C-alpha cells in the first residue's frame, strides 16, 4: 500500500514539474535599414553584410509580425 501511495505521489509531482518548464522562443537578427526584409539565424550571416542600419536581435514571432521573412542563406 505504501508503494502505491508513493508511486501516485511521484506521478503527480512529476506532472507538475514538467508543466512549469517554459519554452524559449528562437532569437533572430534583423537589419533596421529601410530596404531590409529578411531575418537571420546568426548575427554573422553574410546576408547582413550590407546592412545600412543597425543589427537588432528579436524573437521569430516579432520579426514575422513586422513583415520579415527567413533569409535564404541561413535558413
C-alpha positions as CSV (number, residue, x, y, z in Angstrom):
1,X,0.0,0.0,0.0
2,X,2.9,2.4,0.8
3,X,4.4,1.7,-2.6
4,X,1.1,2.6,-4.3
5,X,0.8,5.9,-2.4
6,X,4.4,6.8,-3.1
7,X,4.1,5.9,-6.8
8,X,0.9,8.0,-7.1
9,X,2.6,11.0,-5.3
10,X,5.7,10.7,-7.5
11,X,3.5,10.6,-10.7
12,X,1.5,13.7,-9.6
13,X,4.7,15.7,-8.7
14,X,6.4,14.7,-11.9
15,X,3.5,16.1,-13.9
16,X,3.6,19.4,-12.1
17,X,7.3,19.8,-12.7
18,X,7.1,19.3,-16.4
19,X,4.2,21.8,-16.8
20,X,6.4,24.5,-15.3
21,X,9.0,24.3,-18.0
22,X,8.8,27.4,-20.2
23,X,9.6,27.2,-23.9
24,X,12.2,29.7,-25.1
25,X,11.5,31.2,-28.5
26,X,14.2,31.3,-31.1
27,X,16.2,34.5,-31.4
28,X,16.8,36.0,-34.8
29,X,18.6,39.1,-36.2
30,X,17.3,41.8,-38.5
31,X,18.7,44.8,-40.2
32,X,16.9,48.1,-39.3
33,X,17.7,49.6,-42.7
34,X,14.9,50.8,-44.9
35,X,15.2,48.1,-47.5
36,X,15.6,45.1,-45.1
37,X,13.0,42.4,-45.4
38,X,14.7,39.2,-44.1
39,X,15.5,37.8,-40.6
40,X,18.7,35.8,-40.0
41,X,19.6,32.8,-37.8
42,X,23.0,34.3,-36.8
43,X,24.4,37.8,-36.5
44,X,27.3,36.8,-38.8
45,X,25.1,35.7,-41.8
46,X,26.6,37.1,-45.0
47,X,23.1,38.4,-45.8
48,X,23.7,41.1,-43.1
49,X,27.0,42.3,-44.6
50,X,25.4,45.2,-46.5
51,X,23.1,46.3,-43.7
52,X,22.7,50.1,-43.9
53,X,21.1,50.3,-40.4
54,X,21.9,48.5,-37.2
55,X,21.5,44.8,-36.5
56,X,18.8,44.1,-34.0
57,X,18.1,40.9,-32.0
58,X,14.4,39.8,-31.5
59,X,12.1,36.8,-31.5
60,X,10.9,35.0,-34.6
61,X,7.3,35.9,-33.9
62,X,8.2,39.5,-33.5
63,X,10.2,39.5,-36.8
64,X,7.3,37.9,-38.6
65,X,4.8,40.3,-37.2
66,X,7.0,43.2,-38.6
67,X,6.8,41.6,-42.1
68,X,10.3,39.9,-42.2
69,X,10.7,36.6,-43.9
70,X,13.5,34.0,-43.4
71,X,16.9,34.5,-45.1
72,X,17.5,32.0,-47.9
73,X,21.2,31.9,-47.0
74,X,21.0,30.8,-43.3
75,X,17.6,29.1,-43.4
